[in-house]
Amino acid sequence: MSVEQFYISGLEAGRRNATLVTLWKAAMALGVDAAALFAEGGHRPELPAKKKRAKR
């Protein structure tokens, strides 16, 4: 269930349009409900706290 980095880059730059499948994958990766990506009023969904990586 992965999306290529160049595809994400194209989305961010506005060169590509996201499909429903890609939006669903993004919501799953962010840990939010897919409907939260379409919330009205500019409400930004709260993202889960990032896990800190152990130093090597």
mmCIF entry with sequence, helices, sheets and N, C-alpha, C, O atoms, coordinates in Angstrom:
data_MODEL
# 
_entry.id   MODEL 
# 
_entity.id                         1 
_entity.type                       polymer 
_entity.pdbx_number_of_molecules   1 
# 
_entity_poly.entity_id                      1 
_entity_poly.type                           'polypeptide(L)' 
_entity_poly.nstd_linkage                   no 
_entity_poly.nstd_monomer                   no 
_entity_poly.pdbx_seq_one_letter_code       MSVEQFYISGLEAGRRNATLVTLWKAAMALGVDAAALFAEGGHRPELPAKKKRAKR 
_entity_poly.pdbx_seq_one_letter_code_can   MSVEQFYISGLEAGRRNATLVTLWKAAMALGVDAAALFAEGGHRPELPAKKKRAKR 
_entity_poly.pdbx_strand_id                 A 
# 
loop_
_entity_poly_seq.entity_id 
_entity_poly_seq.num 
_entity_poly_seq.mon_id 
_entity_poly_seq.hetero 
1 1  MET n 
1 2  SER n 
1 3  VAL n 
1 4  GLU n 
1 5  GLN n 
1 6  PHE n 
1 7  TYR n 
1 8  ILE n 
1 9  SER n 
1 10 GLY n 
1 11 LEU n 
1 12 GLU n 
1 13 ALA n 
1 14 GLY n 
1 15 ARG n 
1 16 ARG n 
1 17 ASN n 
1 18 ALA n 
1 19 THR n 
1 20 LEU n 
1 21 VAL n 
1 22 THR n 
1 23 LEU n 
1 24 TRP n 
1 25 LYS n 
1 26 ALA n 
1 27 ALA n 
1 28 MET n 
1 29 ALA n 
1 30 LEU n 
1 31 GLY n 
1 32 VAL n 
1 33 ASP n 
1 34 ALA n 
1 35 ALA n 
1 36 ALA n 
1 37 LEU n 
1 38 PHE n 
1 39 ALA n 
1 40 GLU n 
1 41 GLY n 
1 42 GLY n 
1 43 HIS n 
1 44 ARG n 
1 45 PRO n 
1 46 GLU n 
1 47 LEU n 
1 48 PRO n 
1 49 ALA n 
1 50 LYS n 
1 51 LYS n 
1 52 LYS n 
1 53 ARG n 
1 54 ALA n 
1 55 LYS n 
1 56 ARG n 
# 
_struct_asym.id          A 
_struct_asym.entity_id   1 
# 
loop_
_struct_conf.conf_type_id 
_struct_conf.id 
_struct_conf.pdbx_PDB_helix_id 
_struct_conf.beg_label_comp_id 
_struct_conf.beg_label_asym_id 
_struct_conf.beg_label_seq_id 
_struct_conf.pdbx_beg_PDB_ins_code 
_struct_conf.end_label_comp_id 
_struct_conf.end_label_asym_id 
_struct_conf.end_label_seq_id 
_struct_conf.pdbx_end_PDB_ins_code 
_struct_conf.beg_auth_comp_id 
_struct_conf.beg_auth_asym_id 
_struct_conf.beg_auth_seq_id 
_struct_conf.end_auth_comp_id 
_struct_conf.end_auth_asym_id 
_struct_conf.end_auth_seq_id 
_struct_conf.pdbx_PDB_helix_class 
_struct_conf.details 
_struct_conf.pdbx_PDB_helix_length 
HELX_P HELX_P1 AA1 GLN A 5  ? ALA A 13 ? GLN A 5  ALA A 13 1 ? 9  
HELX_P HELX_P2 AA2 LEU A 20 ? LEU A 30 ? LEU A 20 LEU A 30 1 ? 11 
HELX_P HELX_P3 AA3 ALA A 34 ? PHE A 38 ? ALA A 34 PHE A 38 5 ? 5  
# 
_struct_conf_type.id          HELX_P 
_struct_conf_type.criteria    ? 
_struct_conf_type.reference   ? 
# 
loop_
_atom_site.group_PDB 
_atom_site.id 
_atom_site.type_symbol 
_atom_site.label_atom_id 
_atom_site.label_alt_id 
_atom_site.label_comp_id 
_atom_site.label_asym_id 
_atom_site.label_entity_id 
_atom_site.label_seq_id 
_atom_site.pdbx_PDB_ins_code 
_atom_site.Cartn_x 
_atom_site.Cartn_y 
_atom_site.Cartn_z 
_atom_site.occupancy 
_atom_site.B_iso_or_equiv 
_atom_site.pdbx_formal_charge 
_atom_site.auth_seq_id 
_atom_site.auth_comp_id 
_atom_site.auth_asym_id 
_atom_site.auth_atom_id 
_atom_site.pdbx_PDB_model_num 
ATOM 1   N N  . MET A 1 1  ? 0.830   -1.181 0.000   1.00 0.00 ? 1  MET A N  1 
ATOM 2   C CA . MET A 1 1  ? 0.000   0.000  0.000   1.00 0.00 ? 1  MET A CA 1 
ATOM 3   C C  . MET A 1 1  ? 0.878   1.250  0.000   1.00 0.00 ? 1  MET A C  1 
ATOM 4   O O  . MET A 1 1  ? 0.791   2.083  0.903   1.00 0.00 ? 1  MET A O  1 
ATOM 5   N N  . SER A 1 2  ? 1.712   1.369  -1.006  1.00 0.00 ? 2  SER A N  1 
ATOM 6   C CA . SER A 1 2  ? 2.612   2.512  -1.039  1.00 0.00 ? 2  SER A CA 1 
ATOM 7   C C  . SER A 1 2  ? 2.325   3.395  -2.245  1.00 0.00 ? 2  SER A C  1 
ATOM 8   O O  . SER A 1 2  ? 1.683   2.985  -3.212  1.00 0.00 ? 2  SER A O  1 
ATOM 9   N N  . VAL A 1 3  ? 2.819   4.608  -2.153  1.00 0.00 ? 3  VAL A N  1 
ATOM 10  C CA . VAL A 1 3  ? 2.698   5.576  -3.233  1.00 0.00 ? 3  VAL A CA 1 
ATOM 11  C C  . VAL A 1 3  ? 4.115   6.080  -3.507  1.00 0.00 ? 3  VAL A C  1 
ATOM 12  O O  . VAL A 1 3  ? 4.865   6.391  -2.582  1.00 0.00 ? 3  VAL A O  1 
ATOM 13  N N  . GLU A 1 4  ? 4.462   6.155  -4.767  1.00 0.00 ? 4  GLU A N  1 
ATOM 14  C CA . GLU A 1 4  ? 5.811   6.580  -5.134  1.00 0.00 ? 4  GLU A CA 1 
ATOM 15  C C  . GLU A 1 4  ? 6.067   8.039  -4.746  1.00 0.00 ? 4  GLU A C  1 
ATOM 16  O O  . GLU A 1 4  ? 5.164   8.875  -4.790  1.00 0.00 ? 4  GLU A O  1 
ATOM 17  N N  . GLN A 1 5  ? 7.299   8.322  -4.371  1.00 0.00 ? 5  GLN A N  1 
ATOM 18  C CA . GLN A 1 5  ? 7.690   9.658  -3.932  1.00 0.00 ? 5  GLN A CA 1 
ATOM 19  C C  . GLN A 1 5  ? 7.485   10.688 -5.034  1.00 0.00 ? 5  GLN A C  1 
ATOM 20  O O  . GLN A 1 5  ? 7.047   11.803 -4.750  1.00 0.00 ? 5  GLN A O  1 
ATOM 21  N N  . PHE A 1 6  ? 7.790   10.346 -6.287  1.00 0.00 ? 6  PHE A N  1 
ATOM 22  C CA . PHE A 1 6  ? 7.616   11.312 -7.376  1.00 0.00 ? 6  PHE A CA 1 
ATOM 23  C C  . PHE A 1 6  ? 6.153   11.676 -7.569  1.00 0.00 ? 6  PHE A C  1 
ATOM 24  O O  . PHE A 1 6  ? 5.845   12.794 -7.984  1.00 0.00 ? 6  PHE A O  1 
ATOM 25  N N  . TYR A 1 7  ? 5.237   10.739 -7.270  1.00 0.00 ? 7  TYR A N  1 
ATOM 26  C CA . TYR A 1 7  ? 3.805   11.008 -7.385  1.00 0.00 ? 7  TYR A CA 1 
ATOM 27  C C  . TYR A 1 7  ? 3.380   12.015 -6.304  1.00 0.00 ? 7  TYR A C  1 
ATOM 28  O O  . TYR A 1 7  ? 2.652   12.967 -6.585  1.00 0.00 ? 7  TYR A O  1 
ATOM 29  N N  . ILE A 1 8  ? 3.841   11.793 -5.076  1.00 0.00 ? 8  ILE A N  1 
ATOM 30  C CA . ILE A 1 8  ? 3.531   12.717 -3.974  1.00 0.00 ? 8  ILE A CA 1 
ATOM 31  C C  . ILE A 1 8  ? 4.112   14.094 -4.287  1.00 0.00 ? 8  ILE A C  1 
ATOM 32  O O  . ILE A 1 8  ? 3.468   15.115 -4.045  1.00 0.00 ? 8  ILE A O  1 
ATOM 33  N N  . SER A 1 9  ? 5.321   14.117 -4.821  1.00 0.00 ? 9  SER A N  1 
ATOM 34  C CA . SER A 1 9  ? 5.957   15.372 -5.191  1.00 0.00 ? 9  SER A CA 1 
ATOM 35  C C  . SER A 1 9  ? 5.112   16.122 -6.219  1.00 0.00 ? 9  SER A C  1 
ATOM 36  O O  . SER A 1 9  ? 4.943   17.338 -6.126  1.00 0.00 ? 9  SER A O  1 
ATOM 37  N N  . GLY A 1 10 ? 4.586   15.391 -7.195  1.00 0.00 ? 10 GLY A N  1 
ATOM 38  C CA . GLY A 1 10 ? 3.728   15.990 -8.207  1.00 0.00 ? 10 GLY A CA 1 
ATOM 39  C C  . GLY A 1 10 ? 2.444   16.547 -7.623  1.00 0.00 ? 10 GLY A C  1 
ATOM 40  O O  . GLY A 1 10 ? 1.956   17.588 -8.064  1.00 0.00 ? 10 GLY A O  1 
ATOM 41  N N  . LEU A 1 11 ? 1.886   15.849 -6.618  1.00 0.00 ? 11 LEU A N  1 
ATOM 42  C CA . LEU A 1 11 ? 0.679   16.345 -5.943  1.00 0.00 ? 11 LEU A CA 1 
ATOM 43  C C  . LEU A 1 11 ? 0.979   17.654 -5.221  1.00 0.00 ? 11 LEU A C  1 
ATOM 44  O O  . LEU A 1 11 ? 0.221   18.619 -5.324  1.00 0.00 ? 11 LEU A O  1 
ATOM 45  N N  . GLU A 1 12 ? 2.084   17.677 -4.496  1.00 0.00 ? 12 GLU A N  1 
ATOM 46  C CA . GLU A 1 12 ? 2.450   18.870 -3.731  1.00 0.00 ? 12 GLU A CA 1 
ATOM 47  C C  . GLU A 1 12 ? 2.722   20.064 -4.644  1.00 0.00 ? 12 GLU A C  1 
ATOM 48  O O  . GLU A 1 12 ? 2.420   21.202 -4.287  1.00 0.00 ? 12 GLU A O  1 
ATOM 49  N N  . ALA A 1 13 ? 3.286   19.806 -5.808  1.00 0.00 ? 13 ALA A N  1 
ATOM 50  C CA . ALA A 1 13 ? 3.621   20.886 -6.739  1.00 0.00 ? 13 ALA A CA 1 
ATOM 51  C C  . ALA A 1 13 ? 2.440   21.295 -7.607  1.00 0.00 ? 13 ALA A C  1 
ATOM 52  O O  . ALA A 1 13 ? 2.524   22.272 -8.351  1.00 0.00 ? 13 ALA A O  1 
ATOM 53  N N  . GLY A 1 14 ? 1.327   20.546 -7.515  1.00 0.00 ? 14 GLY A N  1 
ATOM 54  C CA . GLY A 1 14 ? 0.153   20.869 -8.309  1.00 0.00 ? 14 GLY A CA 1 
ATOM 55  C C  . GLY A 1 14 ? 0.229   20.367 -9.745  1.00 0.00 ? 14 GLY A C  1 
ATOM 56  O O  . GLY A 1 14 ? -0.563  20.784 -10.590 1.00 0.00 ? 14 GLY A O  1 
ATOM 57  N N  . ARG A 1 15 ? 1.172   19.477 -10.025 1.00 0.00 ? 15 ARG A N  1 
ATOM 58  C CA . ARG A 1 15 ? 1.298   18.916 -11.371 1.00 0.00 ? 15 ARG A CA 1 
ATOM 59  C C  . ARG A 1 15 ? 0.418   17.688 -11.570 1.00 0.00 ? 15 ARG A C  1 
ATOM 60  O O  . ARG A 1 15 ? 0.216   17.253 -12.703 1.00 0.00 ? 15 ARG A O  1 
ATOM 61  N N  . ARG A 1 16 ? -0.103  17.129 -10.494 1.00 0.00 ? 16 ARG A N  1 
ATOM 62  C CA . ARG A 1 16 ? -0.939  15.929 -10.561 1.00 0.00 ? 16 ARG A CA 1 
ATOM 63  C C  . ARG A 1 16 ? -2.193  16.139 -9.725  1.00 0.00 ? 16 ARG A C  1 
ATOM 64  O O  . ARG A 1 16 ? -2.223  16.978 -8.825  1.00 0.00 ? 16 ARG A O  1 
ATOM 65  N N  . ASN A 1 17 ? -3.225  15.365 -10.037 1.00 0.00 ? 17 ASN A N  1 
ATOM 66  C CA . ASN A 1 17 ? -4.446  15.347 -9.247  1.00 0.00 ? 17 ASN A CA 1 
ATOM 67  C C  . ASN A 1 17 ? -4.504  14.015 -8.507  1.00 0.00 ? 17 ASN A C  1 
ATOM 68  O O  . ASN A 1 17 ? -4.166  12.972 -9.065  1.00 0.00 ? 17 ASN A O  1 
ATOM 69  N N  . ALA A 1 18 ? -4.926  14.055 -7.274  1.00 0.00 ? 18 ALA A N  1 
ATOM 70  C CA . ALA A 1 18 ? -5.012  12.846 -6.468  1.00 0.00 ? 18 ALA A CA 1 
ATOM 71  C C  . ALA A 1 18 ? -6.248  12.033 -6.845  1.00 0.00 ? 18 ALA A C  1 
ATOM 72  O O  . ALA A 1 18 ? -7.301  12.594 -7.149  1.00 0.00 ? 18 ALA A O  1 
ATOM 73  N N  . THR A 1 19 ? -6.112  10.732 -6.822  1.00 0.00 ? 19 THR A N  1 
ATOM 74  C CA . THR A 1 19 ? -7.258  9.847  -7.018  1.00 0.00 ? 19 THR A CA 1 
ATOM 75  C C  . THR A 1 19 ? -7.876  9.563  -5.657  1.00 0.00 ? 19 THR A C  1 
ATOM 76  O O  . THR A 1 19 ? -7.278  9.863  -4.623  1.00 0.00 ? 19 THR A O  1 
ATOM 77  N N  . LEU A 1 20 ? -9.059  8.992  -5.657  1.00 0.00 ? 20 LEU A N  1 
ATOM 78  C CA . LEU A 1 20 ? -9.691  8.622  -4.388  1.00 0.00 ? 20 LEU A CA 1 
ATOM 79  C C  . LEU A 1 20 ? -8.847  7.607  -3.638  1.00 0.00 ? 20 LEU A C  1 
ATOM 80  O O  . LEU A 1 20 ? -8.754  7.660  -2.411  1.00 0.00 ? 20 LEU A O  1 
ATOM 81  N N  . VAL A 1 21 ? -8.241  6.697  -4.354  1.00 0.00 ? 21 VAL A N  1 
ATOM 82  C CA . VAL A 1 21 ? -7.392  5.683  -3.719  1.00 0.00 ? 21 VAL A CA 1 
ATOM 83  C C  . VAL A 1 21 ? -6.189  6.349  -3.043  1.00 0.00 ? 21 VAL A C  1 
ATOM 84  O O  . VAL A 1 21 ? -5.822  5.984  -1.926  1.00 0.00 ? 21 VAL A O  1 
ATOM 85  N N  . THR A 1 22 ? -5.579  7.321  -3.719  1.00 0.00 ? 22 THR A N  1 
ATOM 86  C CA . THR A 1 22 ? -4.433  8.019  -3.150  1.00 0.00 ? 22 THR A CA 1 
ATOM 87  C C  . THR A 1 22 ? -4.836  8.815  -1.915  1.00 0.00 ? 22 THR A C  1 
ATOM 88  O O  . THR A 1 22 ? -4.106  8.836  -0.924  1.00 0.00 ? 22 THR A O  1 
ATOM 89  N N  . LEU A 1 23 ? -5.990  9.466  -1.970  1.00 0.00 ? 23 LEU A N  1 
ATOM 90  C CA . LEU A 1 23 ? -6.474  10.206 -0.798  1.00 0.00 ? 23 LEU A CA 1 
ATOM 91  C C  . LEU A 1 23 ? -6.737  9.270  0.369   1.00 0.00 ? 23 LEU A C  1 
ATOM 92  O O  . LEU A 1 23 ? -6.443  9.609  1.515   1.00 0.00 ? 23 LEU A O  1 
ATOM 93  N N  . TRP A 1 24 ? -7.288  8.098  0.089   1.00 0.00 ? 24 TRP A N  1 
ATOM 94  C CA . TRP A 1 24 ? -7.535  7.115  1.144   1.00 0.00 ? 24 TRP A CA 1 
ATOM 95  C C  . TRP A 1 24 ? -6.208  6.662  1.752   1.00 0.00 ? 24 TRP A C  1 
ATOM 96  O O  . TRP A 1 24 ? -6.092  6.556  2.973   1.00 0.00 ? 24 TRP A O  1 
ATOM 97  N N  . LYS A 1 25 ? -5.215  6.398  0.915   1.00 0.00 ? 25 LYS A N  1 
ATOM 98  C CA . LYS A 1 25 ? -3.898  5.983  1.406   1.00 0.00 ? 25 LYS A CA 1 
ATOM 99  C C  . LYS A 1 25 ? -3.259  7.072  2.248   1.00 0.00 ? 25 LYS A C  1 
ATOM 100 O O  . LYS A 1 25 ? -2.629  6.778  3.265   1.00 0.00 ? 25 LYS A O  1 
ATOM 101 N N  . ALA A 1 26 ? -3.410  8.326  1.841   1.00 0.00 ? 26 ALA A N  1 
ATOM 102 C CA . ALA A 1 26 ? -2.857  9.445  2.603   1.00 0.00 ? 26 ALA A CA 1 
ATOM 103 C C  . ALA A 1 26 ? -3.512  9.537  3.974   1.00 0.00 ? 26 ALA A C  1 
ATOM 104 O O  . ALA A 1 26 ? -2.831  9.744  4.978   1.00 0.00 ? 26 ALA A O  1 
ATOM 105 N N  . ALA A 1 27 ? -4.823  9.386  4.019   1.00 0.00 ? 27 ALA A N  1 
ATOM 106 C CA . ALA A 1 27 ? -5.537  9.432  5.298   1.00 0.00 ? 27 ALA A CA 1 
ATOM 107 C C  . ALA A 1 27 ? -5.066  8.303  6.209   1.00 0.00 ? 27 ALA A C  1 
ATOM 108 O O  . ALA A 1 27 ? -4.856  8.514  7.403   1.00 0.00 ? 27 ALA A O  1 
ATOM 109 N N  . MET A 1 28 ? -4.902  7.114  5.652   1.00 0.00 ? 28 MET A N  1 
ATOM 110 C CA . MET A 1 28 ? -4.436  5.977  6.455   1.00 0.00 ? 28 MET A CA 1 
ATOM 111 C C  . MET A 1 28 ? -3.024  6.243  6.986   1.00 0.00 ? 28 MET A C  1 
ATOM 112 O O  . MET A 1 28 ? -2.731  5.947  8.145   1.00 0.00 ? 28 MET A O  1 
ATOM 113 N N  . ALA A 1 29 ? -2.156  6.797  6.148   1.00 0.00 ? 29 ALA A N  1 
ATOM 114 C CA . ALA A 1 29 ? -0.782  7.089  6.559   1.00 0.00 ? 29 ALA A CA 1 
ATOM 115 C C  . ALA A 1 29 ? -0.739  8.157  7.649   1.00 0.00 ? 29 ALA A C  1 
ATOM 116 O O  . ALA A 1 29 ? 0.121   8.118  8.529   1.00 0.00 ? 29 ALA A O  1 
ATOM 117 N N  . LEU A 1 30 ? -1.673  9.113  7.587   1.00 0.00 ? 30 LEU A N  1 
ATOM 118 C CA . LEU A 1 30 ? -1.737  10.178 8.585   1.00 0.00 ? 30 LEU A CA 1 
ATOM 119 C C  . LEU A 1 30 ? -2.467  9.750  9.848   1.00 0.00 ? 30 LEU A C  1 
ATOM 120 O O  . LEU A 1 30 ? -2.409  10.438 10.866  1.00 0.00 ? 30 LEU A O  1 
ATOM 121 N N  . GLY A 1 31 ? -3.149  8.621  9.784   1.00 0.00 ? 31 GLY A N  1 
ATOM 122 C CA . GLY A 1 31 ? -3.885  8.138  10.953  1.00 0.00 ? 31 GLY A CA 1 
ATOM 123 C C  . GLY A 1 31 ? -5.168  8.905  11.206  1.00 0.00 ? 31 GLY A C  1 
ATOM 124 O O  . GLY A 1 31 ? -5.606  9.017  12.351  1.00 0.00 ? 31 GLY A O  1 
ATOM 125 N N  . VAL A 1 32 ? -5.784  9.443  10.140  1.00 0.00 ? 32 VAL A N  1 
ATOM 126 C CA . VAL A 1 32 ? -7.041  10.175 10.285  1.00 0.00 ? 32 VAL A CA 1 
ATOM 127 C C  . VAL A 1 32 ? -8.093  9.528  9.390   1.00 0.00 ? 32 VAL A C  1 
ATOM 128 O O  . VAL A 1 32 ? -7.767  8.778  8.470   1.00 0.00 ? 32 VAL A O  1 
ATOM 129 N N  . ASP A 1 33 ? -9.352  9.828  9.671   1.00 0.00 ? 33 ASP A N  1 
ATOM 130 C CA . ASP A 1 33 ? -10.440 9.352  8.831   1.00 0.00 ? 33 ASP A CA 1 
ATOM 131 C C  . ASP A 1 33 ? -10.380 10.090 7.501   1.00 0.00 ? 33 ASP A C  1 
ATOM 132 O O  . ASP A 1 33 ? -10.099 11.288 7.470   1.00 0.00 ? 33 ASP A O  1 
ATOM 133 N N  . ALA A 1 34 ? -10.642 9.389  6.405   1.00 0.00 ? 34 ALA A N  1 
ATOM 134 C CA . ALA A 1 34 ? -10.573 10.012 5.081   1.00 0.00 ? 34 ALA A CA 1 
ATOM 135 C C  . ALA A 1 34 ? -11.491 11.222 4.978   1.00 0.00 ? 34 ALA A C  1 
ATOM 136 O O  . ALA A 1 34 ? -11.168 12.171 4.264   1.00 0.00 ? 34 ALA A O  1 
ATOM 137 N N  . ALA A 1 35 ? -12.621 11.217 5.668   1.00 0.00 ? 35 ALA A N  1 
ATOM 138 C CA . ALA A 1 35 ? -13.549 12.355 5.632   1.00 0.00 ? 35 ALA A CA 1 
ATOM 139 C C  . ALA A 1 35 ? -12.909 13.617 6.205   1.00 0.00 ? 35 ALA A C  1 
ATOM 140 O O  . ALA A 1 35 ? -13.301 14.726 5.844   1.00 0.00 ? 35 ALA A O  1 
ATOM 141 N N  . ALA A 1 36 ? -11.932 13.459 7.093   1.00 0.00 ? 36 ALA A N  1 
ATOM 142 C CA . ALA A 1 36 ? -11.264 14.617 7.689   1.00 0.00 ? 36 ALA A CA 1 
ATOM 143 C C  . ALA A 1 36 ? -10.494 15.409 6.641   1.00 0.00 ? 36 ALA A C  1 
ATOM 144 O O  . ALA A 1 36 ? -10.250 16.601 6.829   1.00 0.00 ? 36 ALA A O  1 
ATOM 145 N N  . LEU A 1 37 ? -10.108 14.770 5.547   1.00 0.00 ? 37 LEU A N  1 
ATOM 146 C CA . LEU A 1 37 ? -9.402  15.479 4.485   1.00 0.00 ? 37 LEU A CA 1 
ATOM 147 C C  . LEU A 1 37 ? -10.319 16.439 3.739   1.00 0.00 ? 37 LEU A C  1 
ATOM 148 O O  . LEU A 1 37 ? -9.849  17.329 3.029   1.00 0.00 ? 37 LEU A O  1 
ATOM 149 N N  . PHE A 1 38 ? -11.628 16.258 3.901   1.00 0.00 ? 38 PHE A N  1 
ATOM 150 C CA . PHE A 1 38 ? -12.609 17.081 3.202   1.00 0.00 ? 38 PHE A CA 1 
ATOM 151 C C  . PHE A 1 38 ? -13.417 17.956 4.144   1.00 0.00 ? 38 PHE A C  1 
ATOM 152 O O  . PHE A 1 38 ? -14.446 18.502 3.745   1.00 0.00 ? 38 PHE A O  1 
ATOM 153 N N  . ALA A 1 39 ? -12.972 18.100 5.386   1.00 0.00 ? 39 ALA A N  1 
ATOM 154 C CA . ALA A 1 39 ? -13.716 18.883 6.371   1.00 0.00 ? 39 ALA A CA 1 
ATOM 155 C C  . ALA A 1 39 ? -13.849 20.328 5.907   1.00 0.00 ? 39 ALA A C  1 
ATOM 156 O O  . ALA A 1 39 ? -12.902 20.910 5.378   1.00 0.00 ? 39 ALA A O  1 
ATOM 157 N N  . GLU A 1 40 ? -15.021 20.895 6.108   1.00 0.00 ? 40 GLU A N  1 
ATOM 158 C CA . GLU A 1 40 ? -15.274 22.283 5.712   1.00 0.00 ? 40 GLU A CA 1 
ATOM 159 C C  . GLU A 1 40 ? -14.742 23.245 6.756   1.00 0.00 ? 40 GLU A C  1 
ATOM 160 O O  . GLU A 1 40 ? -14.441 22.856 7.885   1.00 0.00 ? 40 GLU A O  1 
ATOM 161 N N  . GLY A 1 41 ? -14.631 24.493 6.370   1.00 0.00 ? 41 GLY A N  1 
ATOM 162 C CA . GLY A 1 41 ? -14.232 25.535 7.304   1.00 0.00 ? 41 GLY A CA 1 
ATOM 163 C C  . GLY A 1 41 ? -12.735 25.605 7.534   1.00 0.00 ? 41 GLY A C  1 
ATOM 164 O O  . GLY A 1 41 ? -12.281 26.289 8.452   1.00 0.00 ? 41 GLY A O  1 
ATOM 165 N N  . GLY A 1 42 ? -11.965 24.912 6.718   1.00 0.00 ? 42 GLY A N  1 
ATOM 166 C CA . GLY A 1 42 ? -10.519 24.979 6.867   1.00 0.00 ? 42 GLY A CA 1 
ATOM 167 C C  . GLY A 1 42 ? -10.004 24.296 8.115   1.00 0.00 ? 42 GLY A C  1 
ATOM 168 O O  . GLY A 1 42 ? -8.861  24.516 8.513   1.00 0.00 ? 42 GLY A O  1 
ATOM 169 N N  . HIS A 1 43 ? -10.829 23.469 8.740   1.00 0.00 ? 43 HIS A N  1 
ATOM 170 C CA . HIS A 1 43 ? -10.389 22.769 9.947   1.00 0.00 ? 43 HIS A CA 1 
ATOM 171 C C  . HIS A 1 43 ? -9.298  21.776 9.584   1.00 0.00 ? 43 HIS A C  1 
ATOM 172 O O  . HIS A 1 43 ? -9.474  20.939 8.699   1.00 0.00 ? 43 HIS A O  1 
ATOM 173 N N  . ARG A 1 44 ? -8.198  21.876 10.259  1.00 0.00 ? 44 ARG A N  1 
ATOM 174 C CA . ARG A 1 44 ? -7.082  20.980 10.017  1.00 0.00 ? 44 ARG A CA 1 
ATOM 175 C C  . ARG A 1 44 ? -7.143  19.839 11.018  1.00 0.00 ? 44 ARG A C  1 
ATOM 176 O O  . ARG A 1 44 ? -7.120  20.089 12.223  1.00 0.00 ? 44 ARG A O  1 
ATOM 177 N N  . PRO A 1 45 ? -7.219  18.595 10.559  1.00 0.00 ? 45 PRO A N  1 
ATOM 178 C CA . PRO A 1 45 ? -7.327  17.481 11.508  1.00 0.00 ? 45 PRO A CA 1 
ATOM 179 C C  . PRO A 1 45 ? -6.072  17.351 12.356  1.00 0.00 ? 45 PRO A C  1 
ATOM 180 O O  . PRO A 1 45 ? -4.960  17.600 11.892  1.00 0.00 ? 45 PRO A O  1 
ATOM 181 N N  . GLU A 1 46 ? -6.268  16.963 13.589  1.00 0.00 ? 46 GLU A N  1 
ATOM 182 C CA . GLU A 1 46 ? -5.141  16.726 14.480  1.00 0.00 ? 46 GLU A CA 1 
ATOM 183 C C  . GLU A 1 46 ? -4.455  15.441 14.061  1.00 0.00 ? 46 GLU A C  1 
ATOM 184 O O  . GLU A 1 46 ? -5.096  14.402 13.900  1.00 0.00 ? 46 GLU A O  1 
ATOM 185 N N  . LEU A 1 47 ? -3.164  15.520 13.890  1.00 0.00 ? 47 LEU A N  1 
ATOM 186 C CA . LEU A 1 47 ? -2.402  14.336 13.508  1.00 0.00 ? 47 LEU A CA 1 
ATOM 187 C C  . LEU A 1 47 ? -1.852  13.678 14.766  1.00 0.00 ? 47 LEU A C  1 
ATOM 188 O O  . LEU A 1 47 ? -1.572  14.351 15.758  1.00 0.00 ? 47 LEU A O  1 
ATOM 189 N N  . PRO A 1 48 ? -1.698  12.353 14.720  1.00 0.00 ? 48 PRO A N  1 
ATOM 190 C CA . PRO A 1 48 ? -1.122  11.687 15.882  1.00 0.00 ? 48 PRO A CA 1 
ATOM 191 C C  . PRO A 1 48 ? 0.332   12.135 16.081  1.00 0.00 ? 48 PRO A C  1 
ATOM 192 O O  . PRO A 1 48 ? 1.021   12.488 15.125  1.00 0.00 ? 48 PRO A O  1 
ATOM 193 N N  . ALA A 1 49 ? 0.777   12.114 17.325  1.00 0.00 ? 49 ALA A N  1 
ATOM 194 C CA . ALA A 1 49 ? 2.147   12.529 17.638  1.00 0.00 ? 49 ALA A CA 1 
ATOM 195 C C  . ALA A 1 49 ? 3.139   11.597 16.929  1.00 0.00 ? 49 ALA A C  1 
ATOM 196 O O  . ALA A 1 49 ? 2.938   10.385 16.850  1.00 0.00 ? 49 ALA A O  1 
ATOM 197 N N  . LYS A 1 50 ? 4.201   12.199 16.424  1.00 0.00 ? 50 LYS A N  1 
ATOM 198 C CA . LYS A 1 50 ? 5.226   11.411 15.738  1.00 0.00 ? 50 LYS A CA 1 
ATOM 199 C C  . LYS A 1 50 ? 6.062   10.661 16.777  1.00 0.00 ? 50 LYS A C  1 
ATOM 200 O O  . LYS A 1 50 ? 6.361   11.166 17.859  1.00 0.00 ? 50 LYS A O  1 
ATOM 201 N N  . LYS A 1 51 ? 6.420   9.449  16.403  1.00 0.00 ? 51 LYS A N  1 
ATOM 202 C CA . LYS A 1 51 ? 7.291   8.671  17.266  1.00 0.00 ? 51 LYS A CA 1 
ATOM 203 C C  . LYS A 1 51 ? 8.719   9.142  17.057  1.00 0.00 ? 51 LYS A C  1 
ATOM 204 O O  . LYS A 1 51 ? 9.153   9.333  15.921  1.00 0.00 ? 51 LYS A O  1 
ATOM 205 N N  . LYS A 1 52 ? 9.443   9.329  18.133  1.00 0.00 ? 52 LYS A N  1 
ATOM 206 C CA . LYS A 1 52 ? 10.829  9.750  18.019  1.00 0.00 ? 52 LYS A CA 1 
ATOM 207 C C  . LYS A 1 52 ? 11.708  8.538  17.749  1.00 0.00 ? 52 LYS A C  1 
ATOM 208 O O  . LYS A 1 52 ? 11.534  7.474  18.343  1.00 0.00 ? 52 LYS A O  1 
ATOM 209 N N  . ARG A 1 53 ? 12.642  8.727  16.850  1.00 0.00 ? 53 ARG A N  1 
ATOM 210 C CA . ARG A 1 53 ? 13.555  7.645  16.530  1.00 0.00 ? 53 ARG A CA 1 
ATOM 211 C C  . ARG A 1 53 ? 14.698  7.619  17.552  1.00 0.00 ? 53 ARG A C  1 
ATOM 212 O O  . ARG A 1 53 ? 15.144  8.657  18.041  1.00 0.00 ? 53 ARG A O  1 
ATOM 213 N N  . ALA A 1 54 ? 15.139  6.441  17.847  1.00 0.00 ? 54 ALA A N  1 
ATOM 214 C CA . ALA A 1 54 ? 16.269  6.301  18.758  1.00 0.00 ? 54 ALA A CA 1 
ATOM 215 C C  . ALA A 1 54 ? 17.541  6.747  18.049  1.00 0.00 ? 54 ALA A C  1 
ATOM 216 O O  . ALA A 1 54 ? 17.730  6.466  16.865  1.00 0.00 ? 54 ALA A O  1 
ATOM 217 N N  . LYS A 1 55 ? 18.405  7.437  18.771  1.00 0.00 ? 55 LYS A N  1 
ATOM 218 C CA . LYS A 1 55 ? 19.674  7.867  18.191  1.00 0.00 ? 55 LYS A CA 1 
ATOM 219 C C  . LYS A 1 55 ? 20.592  6.665  18.061  1.00 0.00 ? 55 LYS A C  1 
ATOM 220 O O  . LYS A 1 55 ? 20.625  5.775  18.911  1.00 0.00 ? 55 LYS A O  1 
ATOM 221 N N  . ARG A 1 56 ? 21.333  6.676  16.968  1.00 0.00 ? 56 ARG A N  1 
ATOM 222 C CA . ARG A 1 56 ? 22.275  5.558  16.746  1.00 0.00 ? 56 ARG A CA 1 
ATOM 223 C C  . ARG A 1 56 ? 23.656  5.924  17.175  1.00 0.00 ? 56 ARG A C  1 
ATOM 224 O O  . ARG A 1 56 ? 24.573  5.110  17.063  1.00 0.00 ? 56 ARG A O  1 
# 
